[in-house]
Amino acid sequence: MATVIGARFIGLCAAGLVSLPAGVMAQEISPELPVIRVTEGQSNEEASSQLAPEPVERLSANPSVSLSRMGGRGLEPVIRGQSQERVDVLLDGVRVEGACPNRMDPPTSRLSSALAPLLEVRTSNQTLRWGPISGGQVVATTVAPVFDGSGATGHLTVGGTDNGNGKLVNGSVAVGSDSAWLRLAGGYDEADDYEDGDGNEVRSAYKNSEARLDAAWKADNGFFIKGLVSRQEERDVKYAGSGMDAPKTDTDIMRLELGSPVANGNWNLLAWQADVDHIMDNFSLRESMMKMLTDSETETRGLRLTLDQSPDARTDWAIGADIETNNWYAERFGGANLDVLTSVLWPDVDRDRFGLFAERFYRVTPELKLGGGVRYDRVEMSAAAADDVFGSGMMAMSAADAYESIYGTTNTDVADDNFSGFVSSDWRFSSVQSMVVTASHSVRSPGVTERYIASWNNMDPSRRWVGNPALDPETHRKLELAMPGRSNGWNWRPAVWVDQVNDFVLRTRNADQVSVYRNIDARLMGVEAQLGWSNGTWNTNSSLASVRGENRDDNQPLPQIPPVQFVQTLGWQRMGHALELEWVLARRQDRVDLESGQDPGTSPGYGVLNLSGSHPLADYLSVTWAVDNLFDNTWAPHVSRANTDPFNPEAVRVNEPGRTLRAALTARW
């Protein structure tokens, strides 16, 4: 079996390597090429940033990223077969946690639609200042306003979609200069349920509004201060992939950053606070015989101090420390008057994290750069309400009782000492070709749901979902080899990688069909290949990604692993006009784990065509448009949630929208 797996892996590596074009050895390449980077788009910036229902949807342009759909909002990114707790999301350096035990509100749902951020996906440890990477990091950066000599700048966008009758309006206005400015931004968008390619309605309606105020000031000596206050309100969000909907979610974020030059570099201090309040129920937006409501919240506080220095032209080093505290609390109520506490889903869980890191990069020769870093994290978790009783009479119990009943553990206090590190090399061995090798050791403590969820049902064990406080931290040992290059309008990047995971946290079902968590040994490995060309007017890009996940304890596939995916684009741009045709393909996925309850079953392959464009109408006015799913196919990504709509009880994935026309008019000044 190992021989077959090895042969297949080598074959995939070879397929990626031979995708290099022949005879393109002429021009010098950039010494630093990112692993995966998705900014405002390739040739069609306006369409991609303004028309995506959620900013995170722009990540779907890369086949290494899949998006798991549960409804119209709350798309969950899956990076190289890993998601949820294994994918960190940083919003301008701020880590925001969700407040829904069922992940209706993943952190990426906090990305601003009014000020679409630049998005970067990191898959390997190239720095440890934001913590070690187990699965991936989504880094969102909001660009500062550009004044170009004027005292004010801004934009106003109005748009809509035909499928689901979507509407959006957002805008911003900034006043000041490059050294001192104040910006106000906000927006509102809503949609009804959309139809899939077969004309069936999918529960996906939502309303979303946001407002944010940010400002910055920089002194002549380089000292700067930046601040942000934002609020997001989601209302009446429907989910086909859940037994509940979310009538209300509120998110408040505050951020303060200070910094200045010092010695041969600079120091930076970042403080943040993020509070999320979430309500989900099964009766506000659908019919229900037995009412249930879950009231949950999370609070995050963080502080990060870093010092960056470049003592000479060859050396860069950095040290830093960060502190983060989180609290999660979630209760579920039932009964005719919703006055019966049926579960304490998150029993007032506290997580305190303290981290230290140090890293150094050194350019040995003009062609060779080496780097490395180490990090220590102390993670302490406790559940203050683990002994709080829910239910009544003979059926009364607590979260602690659930942990003991399922796992035999009575200790709910946890302390982890996590040591992580990486080494990397970037060798430009020819004028057009580089080789980048990264090896890393990353340790991740299990999340609040993995350790402490306590969803109990006295009558039906298959509806129980219980976390495991005794879980050990995951240890990821990764090795990645990439060979980026650029010449004569061509660019390419084949890559192979392997991730050996000790104590992988697997959600599965036990003999009584209870959803439980346990540690296993796992291995993920994959190949990626990208080939692009542009002459300034025409451009094309081909991208391929394949990942294989193995549960090595049970000799079976890991659940929720995306199939082989391929994305082909063809673009044209001239005098401000841009058109792009995108072809998205995926192979069928028949390597599934049906016992875990995470995979509804095997999934068929699909091919979808999308067309988009942007056009200037005047100096400050432009129109953007897109036709998604041009041929009105019925399809769903393998990693999307199983459809639990009571009117569609069959275990099928939540389908993507059928043919959808989107358009927006934008004024900029």
C-alpha positions, 0 to 999 in steps of 0.5 A, spaced: 500 500 500 505 504 501 508 503 495 502 505 491 501 511 495 508 513 494 508 512 486 502 516 486 505 521 489 511 521 485 507 521 479 503 527 481 510 531 483 512 529 476 506 532 473 507 538 476 514 539 474 513 538 467 508 543 466 514 548 465 514 551 458 520 549 454 525 555 452 522 560 456 529 562 459 531 569 458 529 574 463 530 575 471 525 573 476 523 576 482 527 573 488 520 573 492 514 570 490 508 568 494 506 561 496 498 563 494 496 570 493 489 573 491 489 580 491 483 584 488 483 579 482 488 578 476 486 582 470 479 584 473 480 587 479 473 591 479 469 585 478 472 580 483 472 585 489 465 589 488 461 583 486 463 577 490 457 576 495 463 575 500 470 577 500 472 570 501 469 568 495 475 571 491 479 565 494 475 560 490 480 563 484 485 558 487 484 551 486 488 550 493 482 553 496 475 550 497 469 554 500 464 550 504 457 552 503 452 552 509 447 558 506 448 564 503 453 567 508 458 564 512 463 561 507 468 556 510 475 556 507 478 549 506 486 550 505 489 544 502 484 539 505 484 543 512 479 548 515 475 551 521 480 551 527 486 549 523 485 555 518 487 562 522 484 568 519 487 575 521 483 581 519 489 587 519 493 583 524 487 582 529 484 575 530 477 574 530 473 568 533 466 566 531 460 565 536 456 560 533 458 552 535 456 550 528 460 555 525 455 559 521 459 565 522 466 563 521 472 569 522 472 570 514 465 572 514 467 579 518 471 581 512 469 588 510 465 588 503 465 596 503 473 596 503 474 589 500 481 587 503 487 584 499 487 577 501 493 572 502 493 565 503 499 562 507 500 555 507 507 554 510 511 558 516 515 563 513 514 567 519 511 566 526 509 573 529 502 571 528 503 564 530 504 557 527 501 555 521 497 548 522 493 548 516 493 555 513 492 562 514 488 567 511 491 574 512 486 580 510 489 587 509 485 593 508 489 598 504 490 606 506 486 611 502 490 614 496 489 622 496 494 624 490 494 631 492 487 632 494 484 633 500 478 627 500 477 621 496 472 615 496 467 611 493 460 609 492 457 602 489 450 600 487 449 593 485 445 587 485 443 580 482 438 577 479 438 570 482 436 571 489 434 578 488 440 581 491 441 588 492 447 592 495 450 599 496 456 601 500 461 607 500 467 610 503 469 617 504 476 619 507 479 626 508 486 628 510 493 627 507 498 621 506 500 623 513 494 624 517 487 621 515 480 619 517 475 615 513 468 613 514 465 606 510 459 602 510 454 598 506 448 594 506 447 588 502 441 583 502 438 577 498 433 572 498 433 565 497 437 563 490 435 557 485 440 552 483 441 549 476 435 545 477 431 551 479 430 549 486 430 554 492 436 553 496 435 556 503 440 562 503 437 569 504 440 574 508 441 581 510 448 584 512 450 591 514 456 594 516 460 601 518 467 602 520 471 608 522 478 608 521 484 613 522 491 614 522 497 619 523 504 619 522 509 624 525 515 627 521 520 622 526 516 616 523 512 615 529 505 613 527 498 611 530 492 607 527 485 606 530 479 602 527 472 601 530 467 597 526 460 594 527 457 589 523 450 586 523 447 580 520 440 579 520 435 573 518 440 569 515 438 562 512 442 555 512 440 549 508 446 546 511 443 546 518 437 545 522 437 552 525 438 559 522 441 565 525 436 571 526 441 575 529 449 576 529 453 582 531 460 583 531 464 589 534 471 590 533 476 595 536 483 596 534 489 600 536 496 600 533 502 604 535 509 604 532 516 608 530 523 607 527 528 604 532 535 603 531 536 599 524 528 597 524 522 599 527 517 597 533 510 595 533 504 595 538 498 592 536 492 591 541 485 589 539 478 587 542 473 583 538 466 581 541 461 577 537 453 576 539 450 570 536 443 567 536 440 561 532 434 558 532 429 553 528 423 557 528 424 564 526 425 563 519 422 556 518 416 552 521 418 547 527 414 543 531 419 543 537 422 550 538 430 551 540 434 557 541 441 558 542 444 564 545 452 564 544 457 569 545 465 570 544 470 575 547 477 576 544 482 581 547 489 581 544 496 585 545 502 584 540 509 587 541 514 586 535 521 588 534 524 588 527 531 590 525 535 590 519 543 591 521 546 590 514 543 589 507 544 581 508 540 580 515 533 581 517 531 579 524 525 580 529 523 578 536 516 579 539 511 577 544 503 576 544 497 575 549 490 573 547 484 571 552 478 568 549 471 567 552 466 563 549 459 561 552 453 558 549 446 556 552 441 552 548 433 553 550 427 549 548 420 548 551 414 551 549 416 558 552 423 556 551 424 556 558 428 550 559 435 549 558 437 543 554 444 544 553 450 548 555 454 548 549 460 552 551 460 552 558 463 559 559 470 557 556 476 561 557 483 560 553 489 564 555 495 564 550 502 567 551 507 567 546 514 568 544 517 568 537 524 570 534 526 569 527 532 571 522 533 571 515 540 572 512 542 572 504 548 568 504 549 570 497 545 574 492 542 568 489 541 564 496 537 566 502 536 562 508 531 563 514 529 560 520 525 561 527 522 558 533 516 560 537 513 558 544 506 558 546 503 557 553 495 555 552 491 554 558 483 553 557 478 552 563 470 551 563 467 555 569 460 552 567 462 545 566 458 543 572 452 547 571 446 543 570 441 543 564 435 539 563 430 537 569 429 531 574 432 524 572 435 527 565 438 533 569 446 533 567 452 537 566 457 538 561 462 535 565 457 529 566 457 528 558 465 528 558 465 523 563 460 519 560 463 519 553 470 519 555 471 517 562 475 524 563 473 528 569 478 534 569 476 540 564 482 544 566 488 544 560 495 547 559 499 546 553 506 548 552 507 548 544 514 549 541 514 550 534 519 552 528 521 553 521 527 553 516 527 555 509 531 557 503 530 561 497 535 559 492 535 563 485 539 558 481 538 561 474 536 568 471 529 565 471 528 560 476 528 559 483 527 553 488 524 555 495 524 549 500 520 550 507 520 545 513 516 546 519 514 543 526 507 547 528 503 545 534 496 547 535 492 546 541 485 543 540 479 549 539 473 550 544 469 546 540 473 540 539 475 540 547 468 543 550 462 542 546 456 539 550 450 538 545 446 533 549 440 529 547 437 524 552 432 521 547 437 520 541 444 519 541 445 520 534 444 527 536 449 528 541 455 532 540 461 532 545 468 535 545 474 531 549 477 535 554 483 530 554 485 531 547 492 532 546 495 538 541 496 537 534 503 536 531 504 538 524 511 536 520 511 539 514 516 539 508 514 543 501 518 544 495 516 550 490 520 552 484 517 559 482 519 562 475 518 568 470 520 569 463 518 573 457 511 574 459 510 567 462 510 565 470 510 558 473 510 555 480 510 547 481 510 545 488 509 539 492 508 538 499 507 533 505 504 534 512 505 529 517 500 530 523 501 526 530 495 527 534 490 529 529 484 531 532 478 527 528 471 528 529 467 522 528 462 518 531 462 512 536 459 506 536 452 509 539 453 514 533 455 520 538 459 525 535 466 525 538 473 527 538 479 523 538 487 523 536 489 519 530 496 520 526 494 522 519 498 524 513 496 529 508 500 530 501 499 534 495 501 537 488 500 544 485 502 547 479 501 554 476 502 556 469 501 563 466 502 568 461 501 575 459 503 580 454 499 586 457 493 585 453 491 578 453 493 573 459 491 566 461 492 562 467 492 555 469 492 552 476 491 545 478 491 542 485 491 535 488 491 533 496 490 526 499 489 525 506 490 519 510 487 516 517 493 512 518 490 509 525 484 506 521 487 506 514 482 510 511 481 517 508 480 523 512 473 526 511 472 533 507 478 532 503 477 536 496 478 532 489 483 534 484 481 541 482 483 545 476 482 553 474 483 556 467 482 563 466 483 567 459 483 575 460 483 581 455 484 588 457 485 595 454 484 602 455 481 600 462 476 595 459 477 588 462 474 581 460 475 575 463 473 567 462 474 562 468 473 555 467 472 551 474 473 544 474 473 538 479 474 531 479 469 526 482 471 525 490 470 517 492 475 517 497 470 519 503 469 517 510 462 515 511 463 513 518 465 520 521 458 523 519 462 529 516 462 526 508 455 526 506 457 521 501 461 521 494 461 527 490 460 527 482 465 532 478 463 538 475 465 544 470 463 551 471 464 557 466 464 564 469 464 570 465 466 577 468 468 584 466 469 591 468 468 598 463 470 605 465 464 610 463 467 616 465 473 619 469 470 617 475 465 612 473 465 605 472 460 599 471 462 591 473 458 585 471 459 578 472 455 572 469 456 566 474 455 559 472 454 561 465 450 554 463 446 554 469 449 547 472 447 544 478 453 543 482 456 543 489 463 543 492 465 536 495 466 540 502 460 543 502 455 542 508 450 536 507 443 539 506 438 539 512 433 543 510 426 539 512 423 540 505 429 536 502 431 531 507 436 527 503 443 527 505 446 532 499 450 537 499 448 545 499 448 546 491 451 553 489 447 558 485 445 557 478 446 562 473 447 568 476 447 575 473 451 580 477 452 588 476 454 594 480 456 601 478 461 605 482 463 612 482 470 614 485 473 621 487 
